[in-house]
Amino acid sequence: MKPTELFYRSGPAIVAATLAPSPSMTVLRRDTLLSTNATLNVVSATYDVMPNGHFVLAQSIGTTAPPVIVFGWVDEVKERVEAATKR
C-alpha cells in the first residue's frame, strides 16, 4: 500500500504527516507546511485541503460586523443560470 498524507494543526502550524498504513500505521515523516494566525477552533475546521493540494484557510479579519445569512440562494442561482442559458 502506498504512503498517504494526514494534515493537522499543531499550534499555529499546519503539518503534513506522511503515513505508511500497513502492515501497521507508521509515521514516515512530518513536514511543517505553513504557519498561520488563524484561530484554532475545536468545533469546526479552520482549514481544508483542496483536491489540487492547495489550502483554504478561514481567518478572522478583525471586524465586529454580524454574519450575513442568506436564505433561498440556491433558487436564485438556478434562476440566474437558467436565464443566462436562454440568451
C-alpha positions in Angstrom: 0.0 0.0 0.0 1.4 3.4 -0.9 2.1 6.2 1.7 -0.7 8.7 2.4 -0.8 12.1 4.0 -2.6 13.3 7.0 -2.9 17.1 7.6 -3.3 18.5 11.1 -2.9 21.7 13.2 -0.1 21.9 15.7 -0.3 25.2 17.4 0.0 27.9 14.7 1.4 25.4 12.1 -0.3 23.1 9.6 1.6 19.9 9.4 1.6 17.1 6.8 2.4 13.7 8.1 3.4 11.0 5.6 2.0 7.7 6.8 2.6 4.1 5.8 -0.7 2.5 6.7 0.3 -1.1 6.6 1.3 -3.5 7.9 1.0 -1.2 10.9 0.4 2.5 10.9 3.8 4.2 10.8 4.6 7.9 10.5 7.4 8.2 7.9 7.9 11.9 8.2 6.4 15.2 9.4 6.7 18.4 7.5 5.5 21.9 8.7 3.8 23.3 5.6 2.9 26.8 6.9 2.3 28.8 10.0 -0.9 30.8 10.4 -2.5 33.1 12.9 -6.0 31.7 12.1 -7.8 30.9 15.2 -7.9 27.3 16.3 -11.5 26.2 16.5 -12.3 22.9 18.2 -15.9 22.9 17.0 -15.2 23.3 13.2 -12.3 23.2 10.9 -10.4 26.4 10.1 -8.8 25.0 7.0 -9.4 22.5 4.2 -7.2 20.8 1.6 -8.4 21.1 -1.9 -8.0 18.1 -4.4 -5.2 20.0 -6.1 -3.2 20.3 -2.9 -3.9 24.0 -2.2 -5.1 25.0 1.3 -8.1 27.2 2.1 -7.9 28.9 5.5 -10.6 30.7 7.5 -9.2 33.7 9.2 -10.7 36.4 11.3 -10.5 39.8 9.7 -10.9 41.7 13.0 -14.4 43.0 12.2 -17.3 43.1 14.6 -19.8 43.1 11.8 -22.5 40.5 12.3 -22.7 37.5 9.9 -25.0 37.7 7.0 -27.3 34.8 6.4 -28.9 34.4 3.0 -31.9 32.1 2.6 -33.0 30.8 -0.7 -29.7 31.5 -2.5 -29.8 28.1 -4.3 -33.1 29.0 -6.0 -31.7 32.4 -7.1 -28.6 30.8 -8.6 -30.7 28.3 -10.5 -32.9 31.2 -11.9 -29.8 33.1 -12.9 -28.3 30.1 -14.6 -31.5 29.3 -16.5 -31.8 33.0 -17.6 -28.2 33.1 -18.8 -28.6 29.8 -20.8 -31.6 31.2 -22.6 -29.7 34.1 -24.1 
